[in-house]
Amino acid sequence: MTEQLGSQSTSIDPHADDNTFASFDPRDSTVIARYSVADRTAVDSAVGDARTAARWWDQLGFSGRQKVLRDFRAAIANNAEAMAAIISAETGKPADDALLEVMLALEHLDWAARNAQKVLRRRRVGAGLISANQSASVGYRPMGVVGVIGPWNYPLYTPMGSIGYALAAGNAVVFKPSELSPGVGVELARLWNIAAPGHPVLQTITGDGQTGALLCSSGVNKIAFTGSTATAKRVMATCAETLTPLVAECGGKDPMLVNTDANLDAAVSFAAFGAVGNGGQTCAGVERIYVAAPVYDAFLSKLTAALTDARAGDSDSATYGPMTLGKQTAIVRGHVEDALNRGAKAVLGGLDSFRGPFIDPIILTEVPENSTAITEETFGPSVVVNKVADMDEAIERANASKYGLGASVFTKSSAQGRAIAERLECGVVTVNSVLGFASIAALPFGGVGDSGFGRIHGADGLREFSSVKSVAVQKFSAPLDLLTIERKARAMKISRWMLAKRHG
């Protein structure tokens, strides 16, 4: 994924001299709207307003916040078609895909609102034998103000994984959407004002990477970032200056493993969707496929047939839309060229698949494992299908990547699928499906290695935006009073005896 920080993206209008920028429809480069570039004053003002609103939001308690979030969810649902139209215009994806994104975002918002109290309420924990006179409990408090920097590929669904959970945990949120999709963020803030007028608990600021950098250094209590690994490192460096904690969801090079006993028709259907859905601009999609030798030829033939009629286009009848970020086209082409120059074969498409911002499906085979088509995130409708001897080799190749976001496994045996999943070094694995976790709000999502750290979604996502508070209450005086400067010799004698009996 690509999100600029501290540098100017191609979507910023270089001819504007009024501190504004234009958003464009990537299908035909027409201007959709103009937005202001938030400067230091605007960012600080938004964070200050959020700080005040956070106190009101906290005082509502879990039940009060759940009611407001329910109204917020309803406002989004009642305006779902309008929101989907904005998503479609700013990203170029077909209208149905955009509406599906709205649906998924609402499922996560709903889960977070309904489960926040159960996950975050204070709970008793055992005090242990030597502290039997104490009552111990753990609770979770809002952090305060969370800054969310969102991506352009799923401009509502992905940031809602931070926004919804941060709100449900009791925080205020300042959202900086990608400069490629600012309208989604502006509309989201408008819908919030329907649910909670006069309370800026959720605000949107627009701008380029510099605006994102200002948000990172604004004194917010946490930053939730989604974007490329390279940009995440710059975000992390900026956050380090103020010791602002960070959750980072970065890129992926997600593998699919196909075993000899797999249902090939199902595997092919999911592979096609994971490889070219959303134009391949999905961090947890499918970029590498490792197929066991006995079924390799059959799988490759079926996948080629499945994608033969798939096309990128500018209409809702197209399989998928354009590259949302203009420079991504060159990255995809570079990976394809590198693979071909190293001896790979294009069994579908190739360099003739590129039509301006539109790229038709590309299937590459016999790709060397050191090609950038395998080592780097392509983020386009190009997929590598390589033959392996067995699942042991497939696991070894899958784990050789510096990325560790998602993976998928196809095998008839659920037990074997789970066993393979345990051996894959990544944050999420789906067995006999692709992206199946996306609609399961209870499942945490995030990666390892260059795919980032921290988790959104699920109970871990709620705790990600909370501060832990531990409380110990003494119920009666301890039989052995060791926490005193006048410690008795008898107490230490008994303590030494207990130490030997308990731990010796």
C-alpha positions in Angstrom: 0.0 0.0 0.0 1.1 3.5 -0.6 0.5 6.5 1.6 2.8 9.6 1.4 4.3 11.1 4.5 6.3 14.3 4.3 6.4 14.3 0.5 3.9 15.4 -2.1 1.9 12.8 -3.9 0.9 13.1 -7.6 -2.7 13.8 -6.6 -1.8 17.2 -5.2 -2.5 19.8 -7.8 0.8 21.6 -8.4 -1.0 24.6 -10.0 -3.1 25.4 -7.0 -1.9 28.5 -5.1 -4.7 28.7 -2.6 -3.5 25.9 -0.3 -6.0 23.4 -1.8 -5.7 20.3 -3.8 -7.9 18.4 -6.2 -9.1 14.8 -6.0 -9.3 13.0 -9.4 -11.3 10.2 -10.9 -8.4 7.8 -11.8 -10.5 6.4 -14.7 -10.4 9.6 -16.7 -8.4 12.0 -14.6 -11.3 14.4 -14.2 -11.4 16.6 -11.1 -14.0 15.5 -8.6 -13.6 18.2 -6.0 -11.1 20.5 -4.2 -10.0 20.2 -0.6 -7.9 22.3 1.8 -4.5 21.2 2.8 -4.5 21.3 6.6 -1.5 23.1 8.0 -0.1 23.2 11.5 -2.7 25.5 12.8 -5.6 23.4 11.4 -4.2 20.2 12.7 -3.5 21.5 16.2 -7.0 23.0 16.2 -8.6 19.7 15.3 -6.6 17.8 17.9 -7.5 20.4 20.6 -11.2 20.1 19.7 -10.9 16.4 19.9 -9.3 16.6 23.3 -12.2 18.5 24.6 -14.8 16.2 22.9 -13.0 13.1 24.2 -13.9 14.1 27.8 -17.6 14.2 26.9 -17.3 10.9 25.0 -15.6 9.2 27.9 -18.2 10.4 30.4 -21.0 8.7 28.3 -19.7 5.3 29.4 -20.0 2.1 27.3 -23.8 2.2 27.0 -24.0 5.8 26.1 -21.3 5.4 23.4 -22.9 2.3 22.1 -26.2 4.3 21.5 -24.3 7.0 19.6 -22.3 4.5 17.6 -25.6 2.8 16.7 -26.9 6.1 15.3 -23.6 6.6 13.5 -23.9 3.2 11.9 -27.5 3.9 10.9 -26.4 7.2 9.3 -23.8 5.4 7.2 -26.2 2.7 6.2 -28.9 5.2 5.2 -26.3 6.9 3.0 -24.6 3.8 1.8 -25.2 4.3 -1.9 -23.9 7.9 -1.7 -20.8 6.8 0.2 -20.2 4.0 -2.3 -20.5 6.5 -5.2 -17.7 8.6 -3.6 -15.5 5.5 -3.1 -16.1 4.5 -6.7 -15.3 7.9 -8.1 -12.1 8.4 -6.0 -10.7 4.9 -6.5 -12.2 3.9 -9.8 -13.5 0.6 -8.5 -16.9 -0.7 -9.7 -20.0 0.5 -7.7 -20.8 -3.0 -6.4 -17.3 -3.4 -5.0 -17.6 0.0 -3.3 -20.9 -0.9 -1.7 -19.4 -4.2 -0.5 -16.7 -2.1 1.2 -19.4 0.0 3.0 -21.1 -3.2 4.2 -17.9 -4.6 5.6 -17.1 -1.3 7.4 -20.5 -1.3 9.1 -20.1 -4.9 10.3 -16.9 -3.9 12.1 -18.4 -0.7 13.6 -21.3 -2.8 14.8 -19.1 -5.4 16.4 -16.9 -2.9 18.1 -19.8 -1.0 19.6 -21.6 -4.1 20.9 -18.5 -5.8 22.4 -16.5 -2.9 23.8 -18.0 -3.2 27.3 -17.5 -7.0 27.5 -13.8 -6.7 26.4 -12.8 -3.5 28.2 -14.7 -3.5 31.5 -12.8 -4.0 34.7 -12.3 -7.7 35.6 -11.0 -9.5 38.7 -7.7 -11.4 38.5 -6.2 -13.8 41.0 -3.9 -12.2 43.6 -2.0 -15.3 44.4 -1.2 -17.0 47.7 1.3 -14.5 49.1 -1.1 -11.6 48.3 -4.3 -13.3 49.4 -5.2 -10.1 51.4 -5.4 -8.2 48.2 -8.2 -7.8 45.6 -6.7 -7.4 42.1 -8.4 -6.2 39.0 -7.5 -5.0 35.5 -9.4 -2.4 33.5 -9.0 -0.4 30.3 -9.2 3.3 29.8 -9.4 5.4 26.7 -6.1 6.7 25.5 -7.6 10.1 24.6 -7.1 11.2 21.0 -6.2 8.8 18.2 -4.9 10.0 14.9 -5.8 7.7 11.9 -3.9 7.9 8.6 -5.9 5.9 6.0 -5.1 4.4 2.6 -6.7 4.8 -0.8 -7.3 1.2 -1.8 -10.1 0.6 0.7 -10.7 4.2 1.9 -13.6 3.3 4.2 -13.3 -0.3 5.2 -9.6 -0.2 6.2 -9.5 3.0 8.3 -12.8 1.9 10.0 -10.8 -0.9 11.5 -9.1 1.7 13.5 -11.7 4.5 13.7 -14.6 2.2 14.8 -12.6 0.4 17.5 -10.9 3.6 18.8 -14.3 5.2 19.1 -15.9 2.2 20.8 -12.9 2.2 23.3 -13.8 5.7 24.3 -11.3 7.8 22.2 -11.8 10.8 20.0 -10.4 10.4 16.5 -8.8 12.8 14.0 -8.8 11.1 10.6 -6.4 12.0 7.8 -7.6 10.1 4.7 -5.3 9.5 1.7 -5.1 12.6 -0.6 -6.4 10.2 -3.3 -9.6 9.6 -1.4 -10.4 12.7 0.8 -14.1 12.8 -0.1 -14.7 9.5 1.8 -13.2 11.0 5.0 -15.2 14.2 4.6 -18.4 12.3 4.1 -17.6 10.1 7.2 -17.2 13.2 9.4 -20.5 14.6 8.0 -22.3 11.4 8.9 -20.8 11.5 12.4 -22.3 15.0 12.9 -25.7 13.5 12.2 -25.3 11.0 15.0 -23.6 13.4 17.5 -24.1 17.0 16.4 -21.9 19.5 18.1 -19.5 16.9 19.5 -16.3 16.7 17.3 -15.4 13.2 18.5 -14.7 12.2 14.9 -13.1 14.8 12.7 -11.5 14.6 9.2 -8.5 16.7 8.1 -7.4 16.7 4.5 -4.1 17.2 2.9 -1.0 15.5 1.6 1.8 13.6 3.3 2.9 16.7 5.2 -0.5 16.9 6.8 0.0 13.3 8.0 3.4 14.2 9.4 1.8 17.1 11.3 -0.8 14.8 12.8 2.0 12.4 13.9 3.7 15.2 15.8 0.6 16.9 17.1 0.5 15.2 20.5 -2.2 12.7 19.8 -2.1 9.7 22.1 -1.7 7.1 19.3 -1.3 6.9 15.6 -3.0 4.2 13.5 -1.3 4.0 10.1 -2.0 2.0 7.0 0.3 2.2 4.1 3.6 1.0 2.7 6.4 -0.3 4.8 8.8 2.5 3.6 6.3 5.2 4.7 5.6 3.4 8.0 9.2 3.8 8.9 9.0 7.5 8.3 5.8 7.6 10.4 7.5 5.7 13.1 10.5 8.1 13.1 8.2 11.1 13.4 6.2 9.4 16.2 9.4 8.6 18.1 10.1 12.3 18.5 7.1 12.6 20.8 7.1 9.0 22.0 3.7 8.6 20.4 2.7 4.9 20.1 1.9 3.5 16.7 0.0 0.6 15.2 1.1 0.0 11.6 -0.6 -2.1 9.0 1.7 -2.3 6.0 2.1 -4.2 2.8 2.1 -7.8 2.0 3.2 -10.4 -0.5 0.6 -12.9 0.4 1.1 -16.5 -0.7 -1.5 -19.2 -1.6 -0.6 -22.8 -1.1 -2.4 -25.5 -3.1 -2.1 -29.1 -2.0 -2.5 -32.2 -4.1 -5.9 -33.0 -2.5 -7.3 -29.5 -2.9 -10.7 -28.7 -4.6 -9.1 -27.1 -7.7 -12.2 -25.4 -8.9 -12.7 -23.7 -5.5 -9.0 -22.8 -5.3 -9.0 -21.3 -8.7 -12.2 -19.2 -8.0 -10.6 -17.8 -4.9 -7.2 -17.3 -6.5 -8.7 -15.3 -9.3 -10.6 -13.1 -6.9 -7.6 -12.7 -4.6 -5.2 -11.9 -7.5 -7.2 -9.3 -9.5 -10.1 -8.2 -7.2 -9.8 -4.5 -6.7 -7.3 -4.5 -9.4 -4.9 -6.4 -7.2 -4.7 -3.4 -4.9 -5.3 -5.5 -1.8 -2.6 -5.8 0.8 -3.9 -9.3 1.9 -4.8 -10.5 -1.6 -3.0 -13.2 -3.5 0.4 -12.3 -5.2 2.2 -15.7 -5.0 0.7 -19.1 -5.6 2.7 -22.3 -4.8 1.0 -25.4 -6.3 2.0 -29.0 -5.6 3.5 -30.6 -8.7 0.8 -33.3 -9.3 -1.9 -30.8 -9.7 0.1 -27.8 -11.0 -0.8 -28.1 -14.7 -4.5 -28.6 -14.0 -4.6 -25.6 -11.6 -2.7 -23.4 -14.0 -5.0 -24.3 -16.9 -8.1 -23.6 -14.9 -6.8 -20.3 -13.5 -5.8 -19.1 -17.0 -9.3 -20.0 -18.2 -10.9 -18.2 -15.3 -9.1 -15.0 -15.9 -9.1 -15.0 -19.7 -12.2 -12.8 -20.0 -11.5 -10.6 -17.0 -10.8 -7.0 -17.9 -9.9 -3.7 -16.3 -12.2 -0.9 -17.3 -13.9 2.3 -16.5 -17.5 1.0 -16.3 -19.4 -0.9 -13.6 -19.5 -3.9 -15.9 -15.7 -4.2 -15.8 -14.1 -6.9 -13.7 -12.2 -4.2 -11.8 -11.1 -0.6 -12.2 -7.8 1.2 -12.9 -4.7 1.7 -10.8 -5.9 4.3 -8.3 -2.4 5.6 -7.8 -0.9 6.6 -11.1 2.7 5.6 -10.4 1.6 2.1 -9.3 1.4 1.2 -13.0 5.1 1.6 -13.4 5.7 -0.6 -10.4 3.6 -3.4 -11.7 5.3 -3.2 -15.1 8.7 -3.2 -13.5 7.9 -6.4 -11.6 6.6 -8.1 -14.8 9.6 -7.0 -16.8 12.0 -8.2 -14.1 10.4 -11.6 -14.0 10.4 -12.0 -17.8 14.0 -10.9 -18.0 14.9 -13.6 -15.5 13.3 -16.3 -17.6 9.7 -16.3 -16.4 6.8 -17.0 -18.8 3.6 -15.0 -19.1 0.9 -17.6 -19.7 -1.8 -14.9 -19.6 -1.2 -11.2 -20.5 2.2 -9.6 -20.1 3.5 -6.3 -21.2 0.6 -5.9 -23.6 -1.8 -6.0 -20.6 -1.0 -2.3 -19.9 -3.5 0.2 -21.2 -2.8 3.5 -19.5 -4.1 3.3 -15.9 -5.8 0.0 -16.8 -4.0 -3.4 -16.5 -5.6 -6.6 -17.6 -4.8 -9.8 -15.7 -1.2 -11.2 -15.9 -0.2 -14.8 -14.9 3.5 -15.4 -14.6 5.1 -18.9 -14.2 8.6 -20.2 -13.6 9.5 -17.0 -11.8 12.8 -17.1 -9.9 12.4 -16.6 -6.2 14.8 -13.6 -6.3 12.7 -11.7 -8.8 11.0 -8.5 -7.6 7.7 -10.1 -8.8 8.2 -12.4 -5.7 10.2 -10.3 -3.3 8.4 -7.0 -3.4 4.7 -6.1 -3.1 3.3 -5.7 -6.6 -0.1 -4.3 -5.7 -1.6 -4.9 -9.1 -3.5 -7.6 -11.1 -0.4 -9.8 -11.7 0.1 -13.1 -10.0 3.0 -15.6 -9.8 2.1 -19.3 -10.1 5.1 -21.5 -9.3 5.4 -25.3 -9.0 6.6 -27.0 -5.8 7.3 -30.6 -4.9 5.1 -30.6 -1.8 3.7 -28.4 1.0 7.0 -28.5 2.9 8.6 -26.7 0.0 5.6 -24.4 -0.4 5.8 -23.4 3.3 9.6 -22.8 3.0 9.1 -20.5 0.0 6.1 -18.7 1.6 8.1 -18.0 4.7 11.1 -16.7 2.8 9.5 -13.3 2.3 10.2 -10.3 4.5 6.5 -9.7 4.6 4.1 -11.6 6.9 0.6 -10.3 6.5 -1.7 -13.0 5.2 -1.7 -16.4 3.5 -4.2 -19.0 2.3 -4.1 -22.8 2.2 -6.2 -25.1 0.0 -6.4 -28.8 1.1 -9.2 -31.3 1.5 -8.2 -32.0 5.1 -9.1 -29.3 7.6 -6.7 -30.7 10.1 -3.9 -30.6 7.6 -4.9 -27.0 6.6 -4.7 -25.9 10.2 -1.3 -27.7 10.6 0.1 -25.8 7.6 -1.4 -22.6 8.8 0.5 -22.9 12.1 3.7 -23.2 10.2 3.2 -20.0 8.1 4.9 -16.9 9.5 2.2 -14.3 9.1 -0.7 -12.6 10.9 -3.7 -14.3 9.4 -4.3 -17.5 7.4 -7.5 -18.6 5.7 -8.0 -22.3 4.9 -10.0 -23.1 1.7 -10.9 -19.4 1.2 -9.2 -16.1 0.5 -9.8 -13.0 2.6 -12.4 -14.9 4.6 -11.3 -13.1 7.8 -12.2 -9.7 6.4 -15.9 -10.0 7.5 -15.1 -11.7 10.8 -15.0 -8.7 13.1 -13.9 -10.8 16.1 -10.6 -11.8 14.4 -7.7 -9.5 15.0 -5.8 -8.3 11.8 -2.2 -7.3 11.4 1.1 -8.6 10.3 4.7 -9.4 11.3 8.0 -8.4 9.8 7.7 -5.8 7.1 4.0 -6.1 7.2 3.8 -4.1 10.4 2.9 -4.6 14.1 -0.1 -4.1 16.4 -3.6 -5.3 15.7 -6.9 -3.9 14.5 -10.3 -5.6 14.7 -11.6 -8.0 17.4 -10.9 -7.8 21.1 -7.2 -7.1 20.5 -8.2 -4.2 18.3 -10.3 -2.6 21.1 -7.4 -3.1 23.5 -5.0 -1.6 20.9 -6.7 1.8 21.5 -6.8 1.5 25.3 -4.5 2.0 28.3 -4.3 -0.8 30.8 -5.0 0.2 34.4 -4.3 -2.3 37.2 -5.7 -1.8 40.7 -4.9 -3.7 43.9 -7.0 -3.1 47.0 -5.9 -4.4 50.4 -8.8 -6.1 52.1 -7.0 -6.9 55.4 -3.6 -6.7 56.9 -1.1 -9.3 55.6 -0.4 -12.2 57.9 3.3 -11.7 57.1 4.0 -8.0 57.0 6.9 -7.7 54.6 6.2 -4.3 53.2 7.6 -2.4 56.1 10.9 -0.9 57.2 10.5 -2.7 60.5 10.3 -6.2 59.1 10.3 -8.9 61.9 12.9 -11.7 61.9 10.1 -14.2 62.4 8.4 -13.0 59.2 11.6 -13.5 57.2 12.1 -16.9 58.7 8.6 -18.0 57.6 9.2 -16.4 54.2 12.4 -18.4 53.6 10.6 -21.6 54.6 7.7 -20.7 52.1 10.2 -19.9 49.4 11.8 -23.4 49.7 8.5 -25.2 49.9 6.9 -23.4 47.0 9.8 -23.0 44.6 12.7 -25.1 45.8 
